[in-house]
Amino acid sequence: MPLSEEELRLLEQMERALSEEDPKFASALRGTALRRAQRRRAILDGVLLAGGVALLMTGAVTEIWALGILGFVVMLFSASSGLSALRGRPAASLRPHLHHRTAARASFLDRAEQRWRRRRHDGTDW
């Protein structure tokens, strides 16, 4: 069951409060689970890449072009997914209903939102 917008907002506020209150603890929690999931994902993508190579080679040797194309597609998908896991991007399946933002972008958006509210409250224009 997906979370509502209000629940997402409250969850993000609680995460921010935790990281402000105890940044070391929040970093340790966030980093450990994320690294473990990324490592698992990279290993799975490596296995899929090897399987794609095997399919591609089998298709080339047996001259079944559909099998070779399937192997190439599997290789392409697993390579791009594995590279994103190794680069440190969060997997989409880890938190499917939350918006993924880096800390810098989140703080920028928070500041922009505060300026927008202040302008609306004060009645000033751009």
mmCIF file of the C-alpha atoms, coordinates in Angstrom:
data_MODEL
# 
_entry.id   MODEL 
# 
loop_
_atom_site.group_PDB 
_atom_site.id 
_atom_site.type_symbol 
_atom_site.label_atom_id 
_atom_site.label_alt_id 
_atom_site.label_comp_id 
_atom_site.label_asym_id 
_atom_site.label_entity_id 
_atom_site.label_seq_id 
_atom_site.pdbx_PDB_ins_code 
_atom_site.Cartn_x 
_atom_site.Cartn_y 
_atom_site.Cartn_z 
_atom_site.occupancy 
_atom_site.B_iso_or_equiv 
_atom_site.pdbx_formal_charge 
_atom_site.auth_seq_id 
_atom_site.auth_comp_id 
_atom_site.auth_asym_id 
_atom_site.auth_atom_id 
_atom_site.pdbx_PDB_model_num 
ATOM 1   C CA . MET A 1 1   ? 0.000  0.000   0.000   1.00 0.00 ? 1   MET A CA 1 
ATOM 2   C CA . PRO A 1 2   ? 1.615  3.277   -1.090  1.00 0.00 ? 2   PRO A CA 1 
ATOM 3   C CA . LEU A 1 3   ? 2.112  6.055   1.402   1.00 0.00 ? 3   LEU A CA 1 
ATOM 4   C CA . SER A 1 4   ? 0.048  9.225   1.096   1.00 0.00 ? 4   SER A CA 1 
ATOM 5   C CA . GLU A 1 5   ? 1.684  12.582  0.411   1.00 0.00 ? 5   GLU A CA 1 
ATOM 6   C CA . GLU A 1 6   ? 1.168  13.579  4.050   1.00 0.00 ? 6   GLU A CA 1 
ATOM 7   C CA . GLU A 1 7   ? 2.795  10.371  5.301   1.00 0.00 ? 7   GLU A CA 1 
ATOM 8   C CA . LEU A 1 8   ? 5.725  10.873  2.912   1.00 0.00 ? 8   LEU A CA 1 
ATOM 9   C CA . ARG A 1 9   ? 6.179  14.425  4.144   1.00 0.00 ? 9   ARG A CA 1 
ATOM 10  C CA . LEU A 1 10  ? 6.068  13.328  7.784   1.00 0.00 ? 10  LEU A CA 1 
ATOM 11  C CA . LEU A 1 11  ? 8.556  10.529  7.119   1.00 0.00 ? 11  LEU A CA 1 
ATOM 12  C CA . GLU A 1 12  ? 10.955 12.949  5.434   1.00 0.00 ? 12  GLU A CA 1 
ATOM 13  C CA . GLN A 1 13  ? 10.614 15.361  8.376   1.00 0.00 ? 13  GLN A CA 1 
ATOM 14  C CA . MET A 1 14  ? 11.379 12.565  10.840  1.00 0.00 ? 14  MET A CA 1 
ATOM 15  C CA . GLU A 1 15  ? 14.436 11.550  8.787   1.00 0.00 ? 15  GLU A CA 1 
ATOM 16  C CA . ARG A 1 16  ? 15.657 15.157  8.730   1.00 0.00 ? 16  ARG A CA 1 
ATOM 17  C CA . ALA A 1 17  ? 15.094 15.529  12.480  1.00 0.00 ? 17  ALA A CA 1 
ATOM 18  C CA . LEU A 1 18  ? 17.028 12.331  13.163  1.00 0.00 ? 18  LEU A CA 1 
ATOM 19  C CA . SER A 1 19  ? 19.932 13.420  10.995  1.00 0.00 ? 19  SER A CA 1 
ATOM 20  C CA . GLU A 1 20  ? 19.989 16.857  12.647  1.00 0.00 ? 20  GLU A CA 1 
ATOM 21  C CA . GLU A 1 21  ? 19.801 15.381  16.154  1.00 0.00 ? 21  GLU A CA 1 
ATOM 22  C CA . ASP A 1 22  ? 22.405 12.653  15.674  1.00 0.00 ? 22  ASP A CA 1 
ATOM 23  C CA . PRO A 1 23  ? 24.115 12.875  12.266  1.00 0.00 ? 23  PRO A CA 1 
ATOM 24  C CA . LYS A 1 24  ? 26.612 10.080  12.972  1.00 0.00 ? 24  LYS A CA 1 
ATOM 25  C CA . PHE A 1 25  ? 23.872 7.618   13.909  1.00 0.00 ? 25  PHE A CA 1 
ATOM 26  C CA . ALA A 1 26  ? 21.703 8.565   10.928  1.00 0.00 ? 26  ALA A CA 1 
ATOM 27  C CA . SER A 1 27  ? 24.678 8.277   8.586   1.00 0.00 ? 27  SER A CA 1 
ATOM 28  C CA . ALA A 1 28  ? 25.593 4.868   9.966   1.00 0.00 ? 28  ALA A CA 1 
ATOM 29  C CA . LEU A 1 29  ? 22.049 3.568   9.557   1.00 0.00 ? 29  LEU A CA 1 
ATOM 30  C CA . ARG A 1 30  ? 21.622 4.974   6.088   1.00 0.00 ? 30  ARG A CA 1 
ATOM 31  C CA . GLY A 1 31  ? 25.060 3.943   4.848   1.00 0.00 ? 31  GLY A CA 1 
ATOM 32  C CA . THR A 1 32  ? 25.106 0.341   6.044   1.00 0.00 ? 32  THR A CA 1 
ATOM 33  C CA . ALA A 1 33  ? 21.761 -0.703  4.609   1.00 0.00 ? 33  ALA A CA 1 
ATOM 34  C CA . LEU A 1 34  ? 22.359 1.147   1.362   1.00 0.00 ? 34  LEU A CA 1 
ATOM 35  C CA . ARG A 1 35  ? 25.844 -0.297  0.841   1.00 0.00 ? 35  ARG A CA 1 
ATOM 36  C CA . ARG A 1 36  ? 24.602 -3.814  1.537   1.00 0.00 ? 36  ARG A CA 1 
ATOM 37  C CA . ALA A 1 37  ? 21.727 -3.453  -0.922  1.00 0.00 ? 37  ALA A CA 1 
ATOM 38  C CA . GLN A 1 38  ? 23.999 -1.940  -3.571  1.00 0.00 ? 38  GLN A CA 1 
ATOM 39  C CA . ARG A 1 39  ? 26.539 -4.738  -3.141  1.00 0.00 ? 39  ARG A CA 1 
ATOM 40  C CA . ARG A 1 40  ? 23.806 -7.363  -3.485  1.00 0.00 ? 40  ARG A CA 1 
ATOM 41  C CA . ARG A 1 41  ? 22.449 -5.620  -6.555  1.00 0.00 ? 41  ARG A CA 1 
ATOM 42  C CA . ALA A 1 42  ? 25.919 -5.358  -8.139  1.00 0.00 ? 42  ALA A CA 1 
ATOM 43  C CA . ILE A 1 43  ? 26.560 -9.083  -7.574  1.00 0.00 ? 43  ILE A CA 1 
ATOM 44  C CA . LEU A 1 44  ? 23.192 -10.006 -9.082  1.00 0.00 ? 44  LEU A CA 1 
ATOM 45  C CA . ASP A 1 45  ? 23.889 -7.769  -12.067 1.00 0.00 ? 45  ASP A CA 1 
ATOM 46  C CA . GLY A 1 46  ? 27.307 -9.407  -12.524 1.00 0.00 ? 46  GLY A CA 1 
ATOM 47  C CA . VAL A 1 47  ? 25.674 -12.834 -12.612 1.00 0.00 ? 47  VAL A CA 1 
ATOM 48  C CA . LEU A 1 48  ? 23.096 -11.559 -15.112 1.00 0.00 ? 48  LEU A CA 1 
ATOM 49  C CA . LEU A 1 49  ? 25.877 -10.069 -17.231 1.00 0.00 ? 49  LEU A CA 1 
ATOM 50  C CA . ALA A 1 50  ? 27.656 -13.422 -17.353 1.00 0.00 ? 50  ALA A CA 1 
ATOM 51  C CA . GLY A 1 51  ? 24.364 -15.100 -18.269 1.00 0.00 ? 51  GLY A CA 1 
ATOM 52  C CA . GLY A 1 52  ? 23.821 -12.548 -21.030 1.00 0.00 ? 52  GLY A CA 1 
ATOM 53  C CA . VAL A 1 53  ? 27.295 -13.236 -22.434 1.00 0.00 ? 53  VAL A CA 1 
ATOM 54  C CA . ALA A 1 54  ? 26.532 -16.959 -22.389 1.00 0.00 ? 54  ALA A CA 1 
ATOM 55  C CA . LEU A 1 55  ? 23.229 -16.375 -24.202 1.00 0.00 ? 55  LEU A CA 1 
ATOM 56  C CA . LEU A 1 56  ? 24.892 -14.132 -26.766 1.00 0.00 ? 56  LEU A CA 1 
ATOM 57  C CA . MET A 1 57  ? 27.663 -16.625 -27.462 1.00 0.00 ? 57  MET A CA 1 
ATOM 58  C CA . THR A 1 58  ? 25.212 -19.543 -27.601 1.00 0.00 ? 58  THR A CA 1 
ATOM 59  C CA . GLY A 1 59  ? 23.085 -17.616 -30.077 1.00 0.00 ? 59  GLY A CA 1 
ATOM 60  C CA . ALA A 1 60  ? 26.147 -16.824 -32.200 1.00 0.00 ? 60  ALA A CA 1 
ATOM 61  C CA . VAL A 1 61  ? 27.443 -20.401 -32.203 1.00 0.00 ? 61  VAL A CA 1 
ATOM 62  C CA . THR A 1 62  ? 24.058 -22.013 -32.913 1.00 0.00 ? 62  THR A CA 1 
ATOM 63  C CA . GLU A 1 63  ? 23.093 -19.221 -35.342 1.00 0.00 ? 63  GLU A CA 1 
ATOM 64  C CA . ILE A 1 64  ? 19.851 -18.565 -33.472 1.00 0.00 ? 64  ILE A CA 1 
ATOM 65  C CA . TRP A 1 65  ? 19.766 -14.797 -33.825 1.00 0.00 ? 65  TRP A CA 1 
ATOM 66  C CA . ALA A 1 66  ? 16.855 -14.302 -31.398 1.00 0.00 ? 66  ALA A CA 1 
ATOM 67  C CA . LEU A 1 67  ? 18.899 -15.923 -28.626 1.00 0.00 ? 67  LEU A CA 1 
ATOM 68  C CA . GLY A 1 68  ? 21.847 -13.664 -29.418 1.00 0.00 ? 68  GLY A CA 1 
ATOM 69  C CA . ILE A 1 69  ? 19.651 -10.569 -29.319 1.00 0.00 ? 69  ILE A CA 1 
ATOM 70  C CA . LEU A 1 70  ? 18.147 -11.676 -26.010 1.00 0.00 ? 70  LEU A CA 1 
ATOM 71  C CA . GLY A 1 71  ? 21.649 -12.174 -24.601 1.00 0.00 ? 71  GLY A CA 1 
ATOM 72  C CA . PHE A 1 72  ? 22.663 -8.707  -25.762 1.00 0.00 ? 72  PHE A CA 1 
ATOM 73  C CA . VAL A 1 73  ? 19.595 -7.118  -24.150 1.00 0.00 ? 73  VAL A CA 1 
ATOM 74  C CA . VAL A 1 74  ? 20.259 -8.963  -20.867 1.00 0.00 ? 74  VAL A CA 1 
ATOM 75  C CA . MET A 1 75  ? 23.896 -7.815  -20.974 1.00 0.00 ? 75  MET A CA 1 
ATOM 76  C CA . LEU A 1 76  ? 22.913 -4.220  -21.669 1.00 0.00 ? 76  LEU A CA 1 
ATOM 77  C CA . PHE A 1 77  ? 20.344 -4.111  -18.854 1.00 0.00 ? 77  PHE A CA 1 
ATOM 78  C CA . SER A 1 78  ? 22.582 -5.774  -16.288 1.00 0.00 ? 78  SER A CA 1 
ATOM 79  C CA . ALA A 1 79  ? 25.592 -3.611  -17.189 1.00 0.00 ? 79  ALA A CA 1 
ATOM 80  C CA . SER A 1 80  ? 23.674 -0.350  -16.848 1.00 0.00 ? 80  SER A CA 1 
ATOM 81  C CA . SER A 1 81  ? 22.011 -1.504  -13.629 1.00 0.00 ? 81  SER A CA 1 
ATOM 82  C CA . GLY A 1 82  ? 25.305 -2.740  -12.190 1.00 0.00 ? 82  GLY A CA 1 
ATOM 83  C CA . LEU A 1 83  ? 27.129 0.483   -13.019 1.00 0.00 ? 83  LEU A CA 1 
ATOM 84  C CA . SER A 1 84  ? 24.461 2.557   -11.327 1.00 0.00 ? 84  SER A CA 1 
ATOM 85  C CA . ALA A 1 85  ? 24.730 0.312   -8.250  1.00 0.00 ? 85  ALA A CA 1 
ATOM 86  C CA . LEU A 1 86  ? 28.507 0.681   -8.165  1.00 0.00 ? 86  LEU A CA 1 
ATOM 87  C CA . ARG A 1 87  ? 28.298 4.458   -8.595  1.00 0.00 ? 87  ARG A CA 1 
ATOM 88  C CA . GLY A 1 88  ? 26.191 4.635   -5.472  1.00 0.00 ? 88  GLY A CA 1 
ATOM 89  C CA . ARG A 1 89  ? 22.808 5.582   -6.863  1.00 0.00 ? 89  ARG A CA 1 
ATOM 90  C CA . PRO A 1 90  ? 20.008 4.163   -4.763  1.00 0.00 ? 90  PRO A CA 1 
ATOM 91  C CA . ALA A 1 91  ? 18.126 1.311   -6.306  1.00 0.00 ? 91  ALA A CA 1 
ATOM 92  C CA . ALA A 1 92  ? 14.564 2.180   -7.202  1.00 0.00 ? 92  ALA A CA 1 
ATOM 93  C CA . SER A 1 93  ? 13.297 -0.877  -5.382  1.00 0.00 ? 93  SER A CA 1 
ATOM 94  C CA . LEU A 1 94  ? 14.740 0.177   -2.013  1.00 0.00 ? 94  LEU A CA 1 
ATOM 95  C CA . ARG A 1 95  ? 12.266 2.995   -1.399  1.00 0.00 ? 95  ARG A CA 1 
ATOM 96  C CA . PRO A 1 96  ? 9.718  2.889   -4.218  1.00 0.00 ? 96  PRO A CA 1 
ATOM 97  C CA . HIS A 1 97  ? 7.309  5.482   -2.855  1.00 0.00 ? 97  HIS A CA 1 
ATOM 98  C CA . LEU A 1 98  ? 9.756  8.123   -1.698  1.00 0.00 ? 98  LEU A CA 1 
ATOM 99  C CA . HIS A 1 99  ? 11.442 10.791  -3.752  1.00 0.00 ? 99  HIS A CA 1 
ATOM 100 C CA . HIS A 1 100 ? 15.209 10.316  -3.904  1.00 0.00 ? 100 HIS A CA 1 
ATOM 101 C CA . ARG A 1 101 ? 17.072 13.548  -3.362  1.00 0.00 ? 101 ARG A CA 1 
ATOM 102 C CA . THR A 1 102 ? 20.617 14.182  -2.355  1.00 0.00 ? 102 THR A CA 1 
ATOM 103 C CA . ALA A 1 103 ? 21.202 16.195  0.792   1.00 0.00 ? 103 ALA A CA 1 
ATOM 104 C CA . ALA A 1 104 ? 22.426 19.207  -1.173  1.00 0.00 ? 104 ALA A CA 1 
ATOM 105 C CA . ARG A 1 105 ? 19.421 19.199  -3.452  1.00 0.00 ? 105 ARG A CA 1 
ATOM 106 C CA . ALA A 1 106 ? 17.044 18.667  -0.529  1.00 0.00 ? 106 ALA A CA 1 
ATOM 107 C CA . SER A 1 107 ? 18.496 21.632  1.333   1.00 0.00 ? 107 SER A CA 1 
ATOM 108 C CA . PHE A 1 108 ? 18.318 23.760  -1.838  1.00 0.00 ? 108 PHE A CA 1 
ATOM 109 C CA . LEU A 1 109 ? 14.676 22.838  -2.325  1.00 0.00 ? 109 LEU A CA 1 
ATOM 110 C CA . ASP A 1 110 ? 13.947 23.539  1.332   1.00 0.00 ? 110 ASP A CA 1 
ATOM 111 C CA . ARG A 1 111 ? 15.512 27.004  1.053   1.00 0.00 ? 111 ARG A CA 1 
ATOM 112 C CA . ALA A 1 112 ? 13.627 27.715  -2.167  1.00 0.00 ? 112 ALA A CA 1 
ATOM 113 C CA . GLU A 1 113 ? 10.376 26.646  -0.565  1.00 0.00 ? 113 GLU A CA 1 
ATOM 114 C CA . GLN A 1 114 ? 11.034 28.875  2.451   1.00 0.00 ? 114 GLN A CA 1 
ATOM 115 C CA . ARG A 1 115 ? 11.720 31.860  0.148   1.00 0.00 ? 115 ARG A CA 1 
ATOM 116 C CA . TRP A 1 116 ? 8.546  31.136  -1.798  1.00 0.00 ? 116 TRP A CA 1 
ATOM 117 C CA . ARG A 1 117 ? 6.447  31.006  1.376   1.00 0.00 ? 117 ARG A CA 1 
ATOM 118 C CA . ARG A 1 118 ? 8.051  34.189  2.676   1.00 0.00 ? 118 ARG A CA 1 
ATOM 119 C CA . ARG A 1 119 ? 7.265  35.993  -0.593  1.00 0.00 ? 119 ARG A CA 1 
ATOM 120 C CA . ARG A 1 120 ? 3.680  34.788  -0.552  1.00 0.00 ? 120 ARG A CA 1 
ATOM 121 C CA . HIS A 1 121 ? 3.304  35.795  3.093   1.00 0.00 ? 121 HIS A CA 1 
ATOM 122 C CA . ASP A 1 122 ? 4.909  39.216  2.645   1.00 0.00 ? 122 ASP A CA 1 
ATOM 123 C CA . GLY A 1 123 ? 3.164  39.859  -0.665  1.00 0.00 ? 123 GLY A CA 1 
ATOM 124 C CA . THR A 1 124 ? 6.425  40.757  -2.383  1.00 0.00 ? 124 THR A CA 1 
ATOM 125 C CA . ASP A 1 125 ? 7.018  40.019  -6.019  1.00 0.00 ? 125 ASP A CA 1 
ATOM 126 C CA . TRP A 1 126 ? 10.043 38.515  -7.728  1.00 0.00 ? 126 TRP A CA 1 
# 
